[in-house]
Amino acid sequence: MNIGIIDYGMGNLFSVAEAIKRLGCDYFIAGDSTTLAQADALILPGVGAFPDAMHKLKASKLDMFIAQQTKPVLGICLGMQLLFEFSEEVQPTSGLGVINGQITKFDASALRVPHIGWSELTWHKPYVESTTDFVYFVHSFYATQTNEADIVASAQYGDVQVPAVVQYANFTGMQFHPEKSGELGKQLLKRWLKDVAK
C-alpha cells in the first residue's frame, strides 16, 4: 500500500509523512496528478487560507483530480475544509464540493479565535478505540450546514459544535491534526489506513 501526500505548496508535509512512516506505511510526496495517480490513497494536508489553497490547486489542475477521485482521500485541517462546497474565508470561494456544507468563521465576539489546543471528541458513530478522546486543533473556521449523516465525530467549542471527523463516500476529513494528536491521532490514522487496505 502506497500513500500519496499531495504537495500544492500549503501543507505540513513533513509531520504528516512522518506519522504515516511511523505506522509502517509507504508514502511519497508529489504535486502532479500523473504521479499521484499511482497512489493507493491520497492525503490532502493544508495550512493557510482557503482562497490561496484553491488557487494553487487550480493552477496545478489538482482540483479536478481530487474531486473526481474514487480512491480514498483524507483531508487534514485546511485540507478537510477544501473538501466542502464553499468558504467565506477572506472572500467567498468555491471548494472542491465533494462534501455538503460550507466553511464559516468562529464568532470572535463570543469565542477566542483561533481555536488552538486540545479538545474532546464526541463520537456520532463507532470509529476507533482509544484511551483518550482528545485531539489537537488549530483553526479559525469550521464546517457548517453539513449533513448529520456525514459527521463521525464533533468537538464542542463554546456553544459551537464543530464537525471534527467527517466521511462521505471515499472522502474523509479531520479538522484537527491527527499527526499531532498523540495516541488518538495515531489510532485515527491507523483506522483510515485500514479502510484503505480493504
C-alpha positions in Angstrom: 0.0 0.0 0.0 1.4 3.4 -1.0 0.0 6.7 0.1 0.4 9.8 -2.0 0.7 13.1 0.0 -0.4 16.0 -2.1 2.1 18.8 -2.3 0.5 22.0 -3.5 2.6 24.4 -1.5 0.5 24.8 1.6 0.7 21.6 3.5 2.5 20.5 6.7 4.1 17.7 4.6 6.9 16.6 6.9 4.8 15.9 10.0 2.1 14.1 8.0 4.7 12.0 6.2 6.5 11.1 9.5 3.2 10.0 11.0 2.5 7.7 8.1 6.0 6.4 8.2 5.7 5.6 11.9 2.7 3.4 11.1 4.8 1.3 8.7 3.2 2.5 5.5 4.9 3.5 2.3 4.3 7.0 1.0 5.5 9.6 -1.5 5.1 13.3 -1.8 4.1 14.8 -5.2 2.4 17.8 -6.7 1.3 16.5 -10.1 -1.7 14.3 -10.9 0.3 11.8 -13.1 2.5 10.8 -10.2 -0.3 11.0 -7.6 -2.5 8.7 -9.7 -0.1 5.9 -8.8 -1.0 6.0 -5.1 -3.5 3.7 -3.5 -4.9 6.6 -1.5 -4.3 10.3 -1.1 -3.8 12.7 1.8 -4.6 16.4 1.3 -2.9 18.4 4.1 -3.2 22.1 4.5 -2.1 25.2 6.5 -3.1 28.7 5.5 -6.0 30.5 3.8 -8.7 28.7 1.8 -8.7 31.0 -1.3 -4.9 30.7 -1.6 -5.1 26.9 -1.4 -7.9 26.7 -4.0 -5.9 29.0 -6.3 -2.8 26.7 -6.0 -4.9 23.5 -6.6 -6.5 25.0 -9.7 -3.2 26.3 -11.0 -1.8 22.8 -10.9 -5.1 21.3 -12.1 -5.2 19.2 -8.9 -8.7 20.5 -8.0 -10.5 18.3 -10.6 -8.1 15.4 -10.0 -9.0 15.3 -6.3 -12.7 16.0 -6.8 -13.0 13.1 -9.3 -11.2 10.6 -7.1 -12.6 7.1 -6.5 -9.7 6.2 -4.3 -9.7 7.1 -0.5 -8.8 10.7 0.2 -8.1 12.1 3.6 -8.2 15.9 4.2 -6.4 17.3 7.2 -7.2 20.7 8.8 -7.4 23.1 5.8 -7.3 20.0 3.6 -10.6 18.9 5.2 -12.2 22.3 4.7 -11.2 22.3 1.0 -13.4 19.2 0.5 -16.6 21.3 1.2 -18.6 23.4 -1.2 -17.7 26.9 -0.2 -15.8 29.1 2.2 -16.3 32.6 3.4 -12.6 33.0 4.5 -11.1 36.2 3.2 -13.5 36.2 0.2 -16.3 33.9 -1.0 -14.5 30.9 -2.6 -15.8 27.7 -4.0 -14.2 24.5 -2.7 -13.8 21.0 -4.1 -17.5 20.3 -3.5 -17.3 16.7 -2.6 -18.9 17.0 0.9 -22.0 19.1 1.5 -21.6 22.2 3.7 -19.7 25.5 3.9 -16.8 26.9 5.9 -17.6 29.7 8.3 -15.6 31.7 10.8 -16.0 31.4 14.5 -17.7 34.4 16.1 -14.7 36.3 17.6 -17.1 38.3 19.9 -18.1 35.1 21.7 -15.0 32.9 21.3 -11.3 33.2 21.3 -10.2 32.8 17.7 -8.3 30.9 16.5 -9.3 27.7 18.4 -6.0 26.3 19.5 -5.4 23.4 21.8 -6.8 20.0 22.9 -10.5 19.4 22.6 -12.6 16.3 23.4 -14.3 14.5 20.6 -17.9 13.3 20.8 -18.5 10.3 18.7 -21.6 10.1 16.5 -20.6 6.7 15.1 -18.3 3.9 16.3 -14.9 4.5 14.7 -11.8 3.8 16.9 -11.0 2.5 20.4 -8.7 4.7 22.4 -7.8 5.6 26.0 -8.4 9.3 25.2 -10.9 11.3 23.2 -8.7 14.5 23.0 -7.1 15.8 19.8 -5.2 18.9 18.8 -6.9 21.7 16.9 -5.6 24.9 15.3 -8.3 26.7 13.2 -10.4 29.8 12.9 -13.0 28.4 10.5 -15.3 25.3 10.8 -17.8 23.4 8.7 -21.5 24.3 8.9 -24.6 23.2 7.1 -23.2 19.7 7.0 -25.3 16.5 6.6 -25.6 14.9 10.0 -25.0 11.5 8.4 -21.5 12.7 7.3 -20.3 13.6 10.8 -18.3 10.8 12.5 -17.2 13.0 15.5 -17.6 16.5 16.7 -16.0 18.8 19.2 -17.6 21.4 21.3 -16.0 24.9 21.3 -18.1 27.3 23.3 -21.6 26.9 22.0 -20.4 25.7 18.6 -20.5 22.0 17.6 -17.5 21.7 15.3 -17.6 18.8 12.8 -14.2 17.2 13.7 -14.3 13.9 11.6 -16.4 13.7 8.5 -16.8 11.0 6.0 -18.7 10.9 2.7 -18.2 8.1 0.2 -14.4 7.7 -0.3 -13.6 11.1 1.3 -12.7 11.6 5.0 -11.8 14.8 6.7 -10.2 15.6 10.1 -10.4 19.2 11.2 -7.7 18.7 13.8 -4.1 17.5 13.3 -4.1 13.7 13.8 -0.3 13.7 13.3 0.0 16.0 16.4 -2.7 14.3 18.5 -0.9 11.6 20.3 -2.4 8.2 20.8 -5.9 9.0 19.4 -4.4 10.7 16.4 -2.4 7.6 15.7 -5.4 5.3 16.1 -7.4 7.5 13.7 -4.7 7.3 11.0 -4.5 3.6 11.6 -8.2 3.3 11.1 -8.1 5.3 7.8 -5.2 3.2 6.6 -7.1 0.0 7.5 -10.0 1.2 5.4 -7.7 2.0 2.5 -6.3 -1.6 2.6 -9.8 -3.2 2.3 
